[in-house]
Amino acid sequence: MFLEEHPNIFDVIRVRVSGVVQPFSPVYIHLGGEINFRVESTDGTSSSDQTAGNSQVMWSSSNPSVLTIDSMSGRAMGTREGKADVLLSNHHNAASIVHVNKVAFAQLDQKSQLIINTDG
């Protein structure tokens, strides 16, 4: 950070991030699709073992009519079109945004192995 009028005066703020919600936000799934949320440590190891079965760690959905989520495992399912925030309540207070969409037609791109939504 620095002062706009005096850019030669600055300060450095060190922020330590111990874990992030995976998959990264925003997440797009189809209606009826399922996804597993987990916490990854910044050192690259999964913290899922630490969150699973820990009664102080609770996954939740801001819109359960759009996205249901198992509060202990982080397994979620899109139940209606819309948007929901996935929240992890513990010392992390982490979140991810999920968009649930209906897909009428999609195709697999053989080269990239990506599913392409070709809805009009």
A tleap script that builds the chain and sets N, CA, C and O, in Angstrom:
source leaprc.protein.ff14SB
mol = sequence {
  NMET PHE LEU GLU GLU HIE PRO ASN ILE PHE
  ASP VAL ILE ARG VAL ARG VAL SER GLY VAL
  VAL GLN PRO PHE SER PRO VAL TYR ILE HIE
  LEU GLY GLY GLU ILE ASN PHE ARG VAL GLU
  SER THR ASP GLY THR SER SER SER ASP GLN
  THR ALA GLY ASN SER GLN VAL MET TRP SER
  SER SER ASN PRO SER VAL LEU THR ILE ASP
  SER MET SER GLY ARG ALA MET GLY THR ARG
  GLU GLY LYS ALA ASP VAL LEU LEU SER ASN
  HIE HIE ASN ALA ALA SER ILE VAL HIE VAL
  ASN LYS VAL ALA PHE ALA GLN LEU ASP GLN
  LYS SER GLN LEU ILE ILE ASN THR ASP CGLY
}
set mol.1.N position { 0.843 -1.157 0.000 }
set mol.1.CA position { 0.000 0.000 0.000 }
set mol.1.C position { 0.896 1.230 0.000 }
set mol.1.O position { 1.992 1.227 0.560 }
set mol.2.N position { 0.394 2.286 -0.648 }
set mol.2.CA position { 1.145 3.531 -0.655 }
set mol.2.C position { 0.178 4.708 -0.693 }
set mol.2.O position { -0.991 4.559 -1.047 }
set mol.3.N position { 0.676 5.852 -0.331 }
set mol.3.CA position { -0.115 7.072 -0.390 }
set mol.3.C position { -0.113 7.575 -1.825 }
set mol.3.O position { 0.939 7.677 -2.456 }
set mol.4.N position { -1.290 7.886 -2.329 }
set mol.4.CA position { -1.401 8.310 -3.719 }
set mol.4.C position { -0.580 9.562 -3.993 }
set mol.4.O position { 0.064 9.681 -5.035 }
set mol.5.N position { -0.609 10.481 -3.058 }
set mol.5.CA position { 0.133 11.725 -3.250 }
set mol.5.C position { 1.638 11.550 -3.035 }
set mol.5.O position { 2.436 12.347 -3.530 }
set mol.6.N position { 2.023 10.507 -2.297 }
set mol.6.CA position { 3.435 10.254 -1.982 }
set mol.6.C position { 3.752 8.769 -2.204 }
set mol.6.O position { 3.862 8.016 -1.236 }
set mol.7.N position { 3.898 8.345 -3.450 }
set mol.7.CA position { 4.119 6.920 -3.716 }
set mol.7.C position { 5.429 6.384 -3.145 }
set mol.7.O position { 5.622 5.171 -3.063 }
set mol.8.N position { 6.331 7.285 -2.748 }
set mol.8.CA position { 7.582 6.816 -2.150 }
set mol.8.C position { 7.387 6.414 -0.687 }
set mol.8.O position { 8.277 5.810 -0.090 }
set mol.9.N position { 6.239 6.741 -0.111 }
set mol.9.CA position { 5.914 6.301 1.247 }
set mol.9.C position { 4.961 5.116 1.112 }
set mol.9.O position { 3.851 5.270 0.605 }
set mol.10.N position { 5.378 3.956 1.554 }
set mol.10.CA position { 4.556 2.764 1.394 }
set mol.10.C position { 4.715 1.852 2.597 }
set mol.10.O position { 5.614 2.020 3.422 }
set mol.11.N position { 3.841 0.911 2.669 }
set mol.11.CA position { 3.885 -0.079 3.731 }
set mol.11.C position { 3.600 -1.436 3.106 }
set mol.11.O position { 2.920 -1.525 2.083 }
set mol.12.N position { 4.109 -2.472 3.709 }
set mol.12.CA position { 3.906 -3.833 3.231 }
set mol.12.C position { 3.067 -4.571 4.257 }
set mol.12.O position { 3.349 -4.545 5.455 }
set mol.13.N position { 2.034 -5.226 3.762 }
set mol.13.CA position { 1.174 -6.010 4.642 }
set mol.13.C position { 1.338 -7.467 4.250 }
set mol.13.O position { 1.191 -7.831 3.083 }
set mol.14.N position { 1.635 -8.274 5.212 }
set mol.14.CA position { 1.812 -9.704 4.962 }
set mol.14.C position { 0.525 -10.416 5.350 }
set mol.14.O position { 0.049 -10.288 6.478 }
set mol.15.N position { -0.034 -11.167 4.406 }
set mol.15.CA position { -1.264 -11.907 4.650 }
set mol.15.C position { -0.949 -13.389 4.533 }
set mol.15.O position { -0.397 -13.840 3.528 }
set mol.16.N position { -1.299 -14.134 5.556 }
set mol.16.CA position { -1.070 -15.573 5.529 }
set mol.16.C position { -2.404 -16.266 5.259 }
set mol.16.O position { -3.367 -16.095 6.006 }
set mol.17.N position { -2.447 -17.038 4.194 }
set mol.17.CA position { -3.636 -17.802 3.848 }
set mol.17.C position { -3.314 -19.263 4.109 }
set mol.17.O position { -2.380 -19.820 3.531 }
set mol.18.N position { -4.100 -19.878 4.990 }
set mol.18.CA position { -3.786 -21.256 5.354 }
set mol.18.C position { -4.520 -22.281 4.491 }
set mol.18.O position { -4.075 -23.422 4.368 }
set mol.19.N position { -5.638 -21.880 3.896 }
set mol.19.CA position { -6.373 -22.820 3.077 }
set mol.19.C position { -7.358 -22.107 2.174 }
set mol.19.O position { -7.804 -20.999 2.471 }
set mol.20.N position { -7.694 -22.758 1.064 }
set mol.20.CA position { -8.654 -22.210 0.109 }
set mol.20.C position { -9.665 -23.287 -0.255 }
set mol.20.O position { -9.359 -24.479 -0.236 }
set mol.21.N position { -10.880 -22.842 -0.587 }
set mol.21.CA position { -11.928 -23.770 -1.000 }
set mol.21.C position { -11.672 -24.179 -2.444 }
set mol.21.O position { -11.417 -23.336 -3.303 }
set mol.22.N position { -11.743 -25.477 -2.699 }
set mol.22.CA position { -11.621 -26.043 -4.037 }
set mol.22.C position { -12.928 -26.704 -4.403 }
set mol.22.O position { -13.528 -27.307 -3.513 }
set mol.23.N position { -13.419 -26.653 -5.593 }
set mol.23.CA position { -12.849 -25.935 -6.717 }
set mol.23.C position { -13.016 -24.427 -6.543 }
set mol.23.O position { -13.889 -23.958 -5.813 }
set mol.24.N position { -12.142 -23.675 -7.242 }
set mol.24.CA position { -12.158 -22.224 -7.157 }
set mol.24.C position { -13.480 -21.655 -7.654 }
set mol.24.O position { -14.135 -22.232 -8.522 }
set mol.25.N position { -13.847 -20.544 -7.103 }
set mol.25.CA position { -15.054 -19.822 -7.495 }
set mol.25.C position { -14.780 -18.983 -8.743 }
set mol.25.O position { -13.673 -18.461 -8.877 }
set mol.26.N position { -15.722 -18.832 -9.649 }
set mol.26.CA position { -17.066 -19.403 -9.638 }
set mol.26.C position { -17.079 -20.825 -10.189 }
set mol.26.O position { -16.224 -21.208 -10.987 }
set mol.27.N position { -18.065 -21.594 -9.748 }
set mol.27.CA position { -18.232 -22.978 -10.164 }
set mol.27.C position { -19.521 -23.059 -10.979 }
set mol.27.O position { -20.539 -22.487 -10.587 }
set mol.28.N position { -19.484 -23.758 -12.100 }
set mol.28.CA position { -20.666 -23.943 -12.944 }
set mol.28.C position { -20.981 -25.430 -13.011 }
set mol.28.O position { -20.137 -26.234 -13.406 }
set mol.29.N position { -22.207 -25.792 -12.620 }
set mol.29.CA position { -22.634 -27.187 -12.723 }
set mol.29.C position { -24.000 -27.217 -13.403 }
set mol.29.O position { -24.711 -26.213 -13.442 }
set mol.30.N position { -24.349 -28.377 -13.933 }
set mol.30.CA position { -25.652 -28.521 -14.575 }
set mol.30.C position { -26.684 -28.980 -13.556 }
set mol.30.O position { -26.340 -29.499 -12.494 }
set mol.31.N position { -27.922 -28.788 -13.884 }
set mol.31.CA position { -29.024 -29.203 -13.042 }
set mol.31.C position { -28.915 -30.701 -12.785 }
set mol.31.O position { -28.872 -31.484 -13.733 }
set mol.32.N position { -28.870 -31.110 -11.530 }
set mol.32.CA position { -28.692 -32.519 -11.174 }
set mol.32.C position { -27.237 -32.914 -11.018 }
set mol.32.O position { -26.935 -34.027 -10.589 }
set mol.33.N position { -26.329 -32.003 -11.366 }
set mol.33.CA position { -24.905 -32.289 -11.252 }
set mol.33.C position { -24.434 -32.277 -9.804 }
set mol.33.O position { -25.021 -31.606 -8.955 }
set mol.34.N position { -23.380 -33.015 -9.535 }
set mol.34.CA position { -22.810 -33.085 -8.189 }
set mol.34.C position { -21.363 -32.636 -8.220 }
set mol.34.O position { -20.676 -32.765 -9.233 }
set mol.35.N position { -20.913 -32.108 -7.098 }
set mol.35.CA position { -19.533 -31.645 -6.971 }
set mol.35.C position { -19.098 -31.780 -5.520 }
set mol.35.O position { -19.909 -31.635 -4.605 }
set mol.36.N position { -17.829 -32.057 -5.313 }
set mol.36.CA position { -17.285 -32.168 -3.958 }
set mol.36.C position { -16.439 -30.949 -3.637 }
set mol.36.O position { -15.465 -30.659 -4.333 }
set mol.37.N position { -16.811 -30.241 -2.589 }
set mol.37.CA position { -16.008 -29.122 -2.121 }
set mol.37.C position { -15.046 -29.616 -1.067 }
set mol.37.O position { -15.359 -30.527 -0.300 }
set mol.38.N position { -13.873 -29.009 -1.033 }
set mol.38.CA position { -12.843 -29.382 -0.067 }
set mol.38.C position { -11.988 -28.155 0.218 }
set mol.38.O position { -12.044 -27.157 -0.501 }
set mol.39.N position { -11.215 -28.247 1.257 }
set mol.39.CA position { -10.271 -27.182 1.591 }
set mol.39.C position { -8.877 -27.695 1.297 }
set mol.39.O position { -8.502 -28.782 1.736 }
set mol.40.N position { -8.107 -26.909 0.551 }
set mol.40.CA position { -6.720 -27.260 0.256 }
set mol.40.C position { -5.814 -26.307 1.007 }
set mol.40.O position { -6.021 -25.094 0.996 }
set mol.41.N position { -4.823 -26.861 1.649 }
set mol.41.CA position { -3.826 -26.035 2.315 }
set mol.41.C position { -2.996 -25.318 1.273 }
set mol.41.O position { -2.862 -25.798 0.147 }
set mol.42.N position { -2.445 -24.189 1.627 }
set mol.42.CA position { -1.641 -23.444 0.663 }
set mol.42.C position { -0.333 -24.157 0.340 }
set mol.42.O position { 0.348 -23.790 -0.617 }
set mol.43.N position { 0.021 -25.156 1.117 }
set mol.43.CA position { 1.235 -25.919 0.797 }
set mol.43.C position { 0.945 -27.041 -0.201 }
set mol.43.O position { 1.834 -27.826 -0.529 }
set mol.44.N position { -0.338 -27.118 -0.697 }
set mol.44.CA position { -0.682 -28.082 -1.728 }
set mol.44.C position { -1.282 -29.373 -1.213 }
set mol.44.O position { -1.708 -30.201 -2.017 }
set mol.45.N position { -1.335 -29.580 0.096 }
set mol.45.CA position { -1.939 -30.787 0.627 }
set mol.45.C position { -3.414 -30.545 0.893 }
set mol.45.O position { -3.823 -29.421 1.183 }
set mol.46.N position { -4.202 -31.590 0.796 }
set mol.46.CA position { -5.642 -31.469 1.021 }
set mol.46.C position { -5.935 -31.465 2.504 }
set mol.46.O position { -5.357 -32.241 3.265 }
set mol.47.N position { -6.820 -30.604 2.902 }
set mol.47.CA position { -7.243 -30.545 4.298 }
set mol.47.C position { -8.563 -31.262 4.497 }
set mol.47.O position { -9.169 -31.141 5.562 }
set mol.48.N position { -9.027 -32.008 3.499 }
set mol.48.CA position { -10.320 -32.673 3.586 }
set mol.48.C position { -10.377 -33.639 4.756 }
set mol.48.O position { -11.419 -33.784 5.395 }
set mol.49.N position { -9.260 -34.301 5.040 }
set mol.49.CA position { -9.243 -35.218 6.169 }
set mol.49.C position { -9.472 -34.480 7.480 }
set mol.49.O position { -10.081 -35.022 8.402 }
set mol.50.N position { -8.989 -33.254 7.566 }
set mol.50.CA position { -9.175 -32.469 8.774 }
set mol.50.C position { -10.604 -31.959 8.889 }
set mol.50.O position { -11.113 -31.829 10.002 }
set mol.51.N position { -11.271 -31.663 7.765 }
set mol.51.CA position { -12.631 -31.131 7.810 }
set mol.51.C position { -13.662 -32.227 7.943 }
set mol.51.O position { -14.696 -32.015 8.577 }
set mol.52.N position { -13.418 -33.404 7.361 }
set mol.52.CA position { -14.387 -34.496 7.430 }
set mol.52.C position { -14.518 -34.983 8.863 }
set mol.52.O position { -13.523 -35.295 9.517 }
set mol.53.N position { -15.749 -35.045 9.342 }
set mol.53.CA position { -16.000 -35.547 10.689 }
set mol.53.C position { -15.723 -34.543 11.793 }
set mol.53.O position { -15.927 -34.857 12.966 }
set mol.54.N position { -15.273 -33.364 11.461 }
set mol.54.CA position { -15.010 -32.321 12.454 }
set mol.54.C position { -16.298 -31.544 12.676 }
set mol.54.O position { -16.751 -30.842 11.772 }
set mol.55.N position { -16.899 -31.653 13.859 }
set mol.55.CA position { -18.191 -31.023 14.117 }
set mol.55.C position { -18.112 -29.504 14.122 }
set mol.55.O position { -19.147 -28.840 14.061 }
set mol.56.N position { -16.913 -28.937 14.194 }
set mol.56.CA position { -16.770 -27.486 14.160 }
set mol.56.C position { -16.699 -26.960 12.725 }
set mol.56.O position { -16.750 -25.750 12.508 }
set mol.57.N position { -16.583 -27.850 11.757 }
set mol.57.CA position { -16.514 -27.470 10.351 }
set mol.57.C position { -17.829 -27.854 9.695 }
set mol.57.O position { -18.176 -29.033 9.624 }
set mol.58.N position { -18.563 -26.847 9.213 }
set mol.58.CA position { -19.864 -27.097 8.616 }
set mol.58.C position { -19.956 -26.418 7.252 }
set mol.58.O position { -19.760 -25.209 7.138 }
set mol.59.N position { -20.256 -27.206 6.219 }
set mol.59.CA position { -20.522 -26.662 4.895 }
set mol.59.C position { -21.985 -26.274 4.844 }
set mol.59.O position { -22.825 -26.950 5.439 }
set mol.60.N position { -22.309 -25.184 4.135 }
set mol.60.CA position { -23.709 -24.793 3.978 }
set mol.60.C position { -23.897 -24.068 2.651 }
set mol.60.O position { -22.942 -23.589 2.039 }
set mol.61.N position { -25.162 -24.002 2.223 }
set mol.61.CA position { -25.539 -23.324 0.987 }
set mol.61.C position { -26.401 -22.120 1.351 }
set mol.61.O position { -27.283 -22.211 2.205 }
set mol.62.N position { -26.136 -20.992 0.693 }
set mol.62.CA position { -26.941 -19.800 0.934 }
set mol.62.C position { -28.327 -19.928 0.302 }
set mol.62.O position { -29.240 -19.175 0.642 }
set mol.63.N position { -28.483 -20.886 -0.623 }
set mol.63.CA position { -29.750 -21.076 -1.314 }
set mol.63.C position { -29.997 -22.575 -1.485 }
set mol.63.O position { -29.760 -23.117 -2.565 }
set mol.64.N position { -30.474 -23.259 -0.427 }
set mol.64.CA position { -30.647 -24.715 -0.483 }
set mol.64.C position { -31.637 -25.192 -1.539 }
set mol.64.O position { -31.599 -26.362 -1.917 }
set mol.65.N position { -32.526 -24.318 -2.029 }
set mol.65.CA position { -33.443 -24.755 -3.087 }
set mol.65.C position { -32.717 -24.868 -4.429 }
set mol.65.O position { -33.198 -25.554 -5.331 }
set mol.66.N position { -31.563 -24.203 -4.574 }
set mol.66.CA position { -30.748 -24.273 -5.790 }
set mol.66.C position { -29.631 -25.299 -5.643 }
set mol.66.O position { -29.360 -26.068 -6.565 }
set mol.67.N position { -28.987 -25.307 -4.484 }
set mol.67.CA position { -27.834 -26.187 -4.252 }
set mol.67.C position { -27.932 -26.781 -2.855 }
set mol.67.O position { -27.903 -26.056 -1.860 }
set mol.68.N position { -28.046 -28.096 -2.787 }
set mol.68.CA position { -28.012 -28.753 -1.478 }
set mol.68.C position { -26.581 -29.200 -1.228 }
set mol.68.O position { -25.854 -29.536 -2.162 }
set mol.69.N position { -26.185 -29.203 0.035 }
set mol.69.CA position { -24.813 -29.609 0.362 }
set mol.69.C position { -24.808 -30.381 1.675 }
set mol.69.O position { -25.477 -29.999 2.636 }
set mol.70.N position { -24.053 -31.460 1.706 }
set mol.70.CA position { -23.889 -32.230 2.932 }
set mol.70.C position { -22.992 -31.420 3.860 }
set mol.70.O position { -21.853 -31.107 3.511 }
set mol.71.N position { -23.495 -31.087 5.022 }
set mol.71.CA position { -22.779 -30.183 5.922 }
set mol.71.C position { -21.455 -30.739 6.420 }
set mol.71.O position { -20.568 -29.971 6.794 }
set mol.72.N position { -21.306 -32.055 6.434 }
set mol.72.CA position { -20.058 -32.648 6.933 }
set mol.72.C position { -19.051 -32.949 5.821 }
set mol.72.O position { -17.852 -32.732 5.999 }
set mol.73.N position { -19.532 -33.452 4.668 }
set mol.73.CA position { -18.601 -33.899 3.622 }
set mol.73.C position { -18.294 -32.842 2.571 }
set mol.73.O position { -17.233 -32.888 1.948 }
set mol.74.N position { -19.209 -31.879 2.359 }
set mol.74.CA position { -19.014 -30.884 1.310 }
set mol.74.C position { -19.497 -31.334 -0.052 }
set mol.74.O position { -19.242 -30.658 -1.049 }
set mol.75.N position { -20.194 -32.468 -0.118 }
set mol.75.CA position { -20.736 -32.955 -1.393 }
set mol.75.C position { -22.016 -32.183 -1.693 }
set mol.75.O position { -22.930 -32.145 -0.870 }
set mol.76.N position { -22.079 -31.561 -2.884 }
set mol.76.CA position { -23.201 -30.697 -3.246 }
set mol.76.C position { -23.874 -31.175 -4.523 }
set mol.76.O position { -23.257 -31.834 -5.360 }
set mol.77.N position { -25.182 -30.823 -4.660 }
set mol.77.CA position { -25.938 -31.176 -5.855 }
set mol.77.C position { -26.812 -29.997 -6.279 }
set mol.77.O position { -27.482 -29.371 -5.457 }
set mol.78.N position { -26.787 -29.711 -7.587 }
set mol.78.CA position { -27.632 -28.660 -8.148 }
set mol.78.C position { -29.044 -29.158 -8.303 }
set mol.78.O position { -29.278 -30.116 -9.041 }
set mol.79.N position { -30.011 -28.529 -7.621 }
set mol.79.CA position { -31.392 -29.011 -7.638 }
set mol.79.C position { -32.347 -28.089 -8.395 }
set mol.79.O position { -33.469 -28.486 -8.711 }
set mol.80.N position { -31.917 -26.874 -8.685 }
set mol.80.CA position { -32.737 -25.911 -9.420 }
set mol.80.C position { -31.819 -24.873 -10.039 }
set mol.80.O position { -30.741 -24.603 -9.510 }
set mol.81.N position { -32.235 -24.285 -11.157 }
set mol.81.CA position { -31.411 -23.248 -11.779 }
set mol.81.C position { -31.294 -22.047 -10.851 }
set mol.81.O position { -32.254 -21.668 -10.180 }
set mol.82.N position { -30.104 -21.454 -10.822 }
set mol.82.CA position { -29.891 -20.273 -9.990 }
set mol.82.C position { -28.462 -20.179 -9.503 }
set mol.82.O position { -27.556 -20.805 -10.053 }
set mol.83.N position { -28.275 -19.384 -8.458 }
set mol.83.CA position { -26.946 -19.134 -7.894 }
set mol.83.C position { -26.990 -19.347 -6.395 }
set mol.83.O position { -27.981 -19.010 -5.746 }
set mol.84.N position { -25.927 -19.901 -5.840 }
set mol.84.CA position { -25.820 -20.105 -4.397 }
set mol.84.C position { -24.373 -19.914 -3.972 }
set mol.84.O position { -23.446 -20.182 -4.736 }
set mol.85.N position { -24.198 -19.453 -2.760 }
set mol.85.CA position { -22.871 -19.358 -2.159 }
set mol.85.C position { -22.662 -20.582 -1.285 }
set mol.85.O position { -23.536 -20.948 -0.499 }
set mol.86.N position { -21.512 -21.210 -1.421 }
set mol.86.CA position { -21.139 -22.325 -0.546 }
set mol.86.C position { -20.247 -21.740 0.535 }
set mol.86.O position { -19.245 -21.086 0.246 }
set mol.87.N position { -20.622 -21.981 1.779 }
set mol.87.CA position { -19.896 -21.410 2.908 }
set mol.87.C position { -19.296 -22.515 3.760 }
set mol.87.O position { -19.909 -23.565 3.956 }
set mol.88.N position { -18.114 -22.276 4.256 }
set mol.88.CA position { -17.449 -23.189 5.179 }
set mol.88.C position { -17.295 -22.447 6.489 }
set mol.88.O position { -16.513 -21.501 6.581 }
set mol.89.N position { -18.029 -22.865 7.497 }
set mol.89.CA position { -18.005 -22.143 8.770 }
set mol.89.C position { -17.040 -22.807 9.743 }
set mol.89.O position { -17.318 -23.870 10.298 }
set mol.90.N position { -15.962 -22.187 9.923 }
set mol.90.CA position { -14.974 -22.519 10.950 }
set mol.90.C position { -14.020 -21.341 10.986 }
set mol.90.O position { -14.415 -20.229 10.636 }
set mol.91.N position { -12.815 -21.541 11.384 }
set mol.91.CA position { -11.883 -20.415 11.431 }
set mol.91.C position { -11.509 -19.895 10.049 }
set mol.91.O position { -10.971 -18.794 9.930 }
set mol.92.N position { -11.789 -20.681 8.987 }
set mol.92.CA position { -11.474 -20.239 7.630 }
set mol.92.C position { -12.477 -19.205 7.115 }
set mol.92.O position { -12.092 -18.254 6.435 }
set mol.93.N position { -13.765 -19.389 7.437 }
set mol.93.CA position { -14.838 -18.558 6.880 }
set mol.93.C position { -14.675 -18.398 5.370 }
set mol.93.O position { -14.693 -17.281 4.853 }
set mol.94.N position { -14.517 -19.502 4.677 }
set mol.94.CA position { -14.275 -19.509 3.242 }
set mol.94.C position { -15.592 -19.664 2.483 }
set mol.94.O position { -16.593 -20.122 3.034 }
set mol.95.N position { -15.570 -19.274 1.211 }
set mol.95.CA position { -16.785 -19.354 0.407 }
set mol.95.C position { -16.454 -19.592 -1.063 }
set mol.95.O position { -15.329 -19.363 -1.508 }
set mol.96.N position { -17.464 -20.058 -1.811 }
set mol.96.CA position { -17.365 -20.245 -3.250 }
set mol.96.C position { -18.741 -19.969 -3.843 }
set mol.96.O position { -19.755 -20.255 -3.207 }
set mol.97.N position { -18.790 -19.420 -5.047 }
set mol.97.CA position { -20.052 -19.132 -5.718 }
set mol.97.C position { -20.325 -20.238 -6.731 }
set mol.97.O position { -19.444 -20.621 -7.501 }
set mol.98.N position { -21.569 -20.752 -6.722 }
set mol.98.CA position { -21.955 -21.833 -7.628 }
set mol.98.C position { -23.134 -21.380 -8.484 }
set mol.98.O position { -24.121 -20.857 -7.968 }
set mol.99.N position { -23.021 -21.586 -9.798 }
set mol.99.CA position { -24.110 -21.316 -10.734 }
set mol.99.C position { -24.627 -22.663 -11.233 }
set mol.99.O position { -23.858 -23.489 -11.723 }
set mol.100.N position { -25.939 -22.875 -11.104 }
set mol.100.CA position { -26.565 -24.111 -11.577 }
set mol.100.C position { -27.400 -23.761 -12.800 }
set mol.100.O position { -28.249 -22.871 -12.751 }
set mol.101.N position { -27.150 -24.473 -13.902 }
set mol.101.CA position { -27.856 -24.206 -15.161 }
set mol.101.C position { -28.396 -25.496 -15.750 }
set mol.101.O position { -27.831 -26.573 -15.562 }
set mol.102.N position { -29.492 -25.362 -16.461 }
set mol.102.CA position { -30.060 -26.480 -17.196 }
set mol.102.C position { -29.330 -26.554 -18.537 }
set mol.102.O position { -29.136 -25.539 -19.207 }
set mol.103.N position { -28.936 -27.748 -18.913 }
set mol.103.CA position { -28.240 -27.946 -20.186 }
set mol.103.C position { -29.111 -28.834 -21.060 }
set mol.103.O position { -29.381 -29.985 -20.717 }
set mol.104.N position { -29.548 -28.292 -22.192 }
set mol.104.CA position { -30.380 -29.061 -23.114 }
set mol.104.C position { -29.527 -29.921 -24.038 }
set mol.104.O position { -29.920 -31.030 -24.403 }
set mol.105.N position { -28.343 -29.400 -24.420 }
set mol.105.CA position { -27.492 -30.127 -25.352 }
set mol.105.C position { -26.043 -29.708 -25.108 }
set mol.105.O position { -25.753 -28.527 -24.918 }
set mol.106.N position { -25.156 -30.667 -25.116 }
set mol.106.CA position { -23.728 -30.392 -24.968 }
set mol.106.C position { -22.961 -31.399 -25.800 }
set mol.106.O position { -23.483 -32.463 -26.134 }
set mol.107.N position { -21.731 -31.072 -26.134 }
set mol.107.CA position { -20.891 -32.010 -26.875 }
set mol.107.C position { -19.494 -32.017 -26.287 }
set mol.107.O position { -19.053 -31.045 -25.672 }
set mol.108.N position { -18.810 -33.126 -26.486 }
set mol.108.CA position { -17.453 -33.284 -25.993 }
set mol.108.C position { -16.481 -32.937 -27.099 }
set mol.108.O position { -16.516 -33.537 -28.173 }
set mol.109.N position { -15.615 -31.971 -26.844 }
set mol.109.CA position { -14.565 -31.610 -27.791 }
set mol.109.C position { -13.466 -32.663 -27.662 }
set mol.109.O position { -12.807 -32.747 -26.625 }
set mol.110.N position { -13.266 -33.461 -28.702 }
set mol.110.CA position { -12.330 -34.574 -28.654 }
set mol.110.C position { -10.896 -34.140 -28.396 }
set mol.110.O position { -10.138 -34.850 -27.735 }
set mol.111.N position { -10.524 -32.981 -28.913 }
set mol.111.CA position { -9.148 -32.512 -28.757 }
set mol.111.C position { -8.844 -32.075 -27.327 }
set mol.111.O position { -7.851 -32.500 -26.736 }
set mol.112.N position { -9.702 -31.228 -26.783 }
set mol.112.CA position { -9.423 -30.651 -25.463 }
set mol.112.C position { -10.069 -31.431 -24.333 }
set mol.112.O position { -9.752 -31.202 -23.166 }
set mol.113.N position { -10.981 -32.361 -24.661 }
set mol.113.CA position { -11.729 -33.123 -23.680 }
set mol.113.C position { -12.609 -32.228 -22.794 }
set mol.113.O position { -12.909 -32.572 -21.651 }
set mol.114.N position { -13.017 -31.069 -23.345 }
set mol.114.CA position { -13.909 -30.168 -22.632 }
set mol.114.C position { -15.331 -30.400 -23.105 }
set mol.114.O position { -15.562 -30.682 -24.281 }
set mol.115.N position { -16.282 -30.283 -22.193 }
set mol.115.CA position { -17.685 -30.357 -22.561 }
set mol.115.C position { -18.124 -28.952 -22.934 }
set mol.115.O position { -17.956 -28.012 -22.157 }
set mol.116.N position { -18.685 -28.817 -24.121 }
set mol.116.CA position { -19.095 -27.517 -24.625 }
set mol.116.C position { -20.615 -27.435 -24.594 }
set mol.116.O position { -21.300 -28.243 -25.220 }
set mol.117.N position { -21.141 -26.448 -23.855 }
set mol.117.CA position { -22.575 -26.216 -23.802 }
set mol.117.C position { -22.953 -25.466 -25.064 }
set mol.117.O position { -22.496 -24.344 -25.284 }
set mol.118.N position { -23.780 -26.076 -25.890 }
set mol.118.CA position { -24.141 -25.446 -27.166 }
set mol.118.C position { -25.572 -24.946 -27.157 }
set mol.118.O position { -26.168 -24.767 -28.218 }
set mol.119.N position { -26.137 -24.717 -25.973 }
set mol.119.CA position { -27.489 -24.159 -25.879 }
set mol.119.C position { -27.485 -22.781 -26.519 }
set mol.119.O position { -26.531 -22.018 -26.368 }
set mol.120.N position { -28.588 -22.459 -27.254 }
set mol.120.CA position { -28.735 -21.195 -27.964 }
set mol.120.C position { -28.534 -20.042 -27.100 }
set mol.120.O position { -28.626 -18.904 -27.560 }
savepdb mol mol.pdb
quit
